[in-house]
Amino acid sequence: MKISSEHYKKLESEVKEVLKDNPTYLEDCKALGEKKSSVRVRWNLFHMVCDKDHYTFARTLWEYCNDDHIDTALKRIVGGLT
């Protein structure tokens, strides 16, 4: 995973905050089953995080990470929450 530990911790914290504000998000996604892929669930969370600061954090990540690196971090974060 190419994302720095500092940025990983920030992403993890922000994802947890988004889920705290939307407590049924993961259950709602599971209820949709095949209509909502796990990739879409992770990236929707990422975009909810990034909307909070008008994509400043996302631009910082994209300076040195690609989407695969970010998705790996999101898998680890979301996998630990489900």
GIPEDA-V47247 format. One record per residue. N is the residue number from 0. PHI is phi as a letter, one per 40 degrees, with the letter a starting at -180 (NA if undefined). PSI is psi in whole degrees, -180 to 180 (NA if undefined). D_FIRST is the distance of its C-alpha to the first C-alpha in Angstrom with 1 decimal. Layout:
n={N:N}
phi={PHI:PHI}
psi={PSI:PSI}
d_first={D_FIRST:D_FIRST}
This chain:
n={0:1:2:3:4:5:6:7:8:9:10:11:12:13:14:15:16:17:18:19:20:21:22:23:24:25:26:27:28:29:30:31:32:33:34:35:36:37:38:39:40:41:42:43:44:45:46:47:48:49:50:51:52:53:54:55:56:57:58:59:60:61:62:63:64:65:66:67:68:69:70:71:72:73:74:75:76:77:78:79:80:81}
phi={NA:c:c:c:c:c:c:c:c:c:c:c:c:c:c:c:c:c:c:c:c:b:c:b:d:c:c:c:c:c:c:c:f:c:c:b:c:c:c:c:d:c:c:c:c:d:c:c:c:c:c:c:b:f:g:c:c:c:c:c:c:c:c:b:b:b:c:c:c:c:c:c:c:c:d:c:c:c:c:c:b:b}
psi={127:-19:138:156:-35:-47:-34:-47:-40:-46:-45:-45:-43:-40:-44:-38:-43:-43:-31:-40:-21:68:-21:5:-52:-41:-40:-40:-41:-37:-29:-17:-128:-21:-16:98:157:-32:-46:-40:-48:-46:-29:-42:-44:-44:-32:-40:-47:-29:-30:-32:26:39:18:-46:-42:-44:-36:-46:-44:-10:-29:-3:154:178:-33:-41:-43:-41:-37:-44:-43:-39:-45:-42:-53:-36:-33:-12:-14:NA}
d_first={0.0:3.8:5.8:8.3:9.6:12.7:11.5:9.7:13.1:15.0:13.4:14.1:17.5:18.4:17.6:19.7:22.4:22.5:23.0:25.5:27.4:27.2:27.6:28.5:25.7:23.8:27.2:28.5:25.7:26.3:30.0:29.4:27.9:27.4:28.2:24.9:21.8:18.8:16.9:19.7:19.7:16.1:16.7:20.1:18.7:16.4:19.6:21.6:19.5:19.7:23.4:24.1:23.6:24.5:20.9:20.7:17.3:16.1:17.5:15.8:12.3:13.6:14.8:11.6:9.2:10.5:11.1:8.8:5.7:8.1:9.4:6.6:7.0:10.6:11.0:10.1:12.5:15.1:15.1:16.1:18.8:20.5}
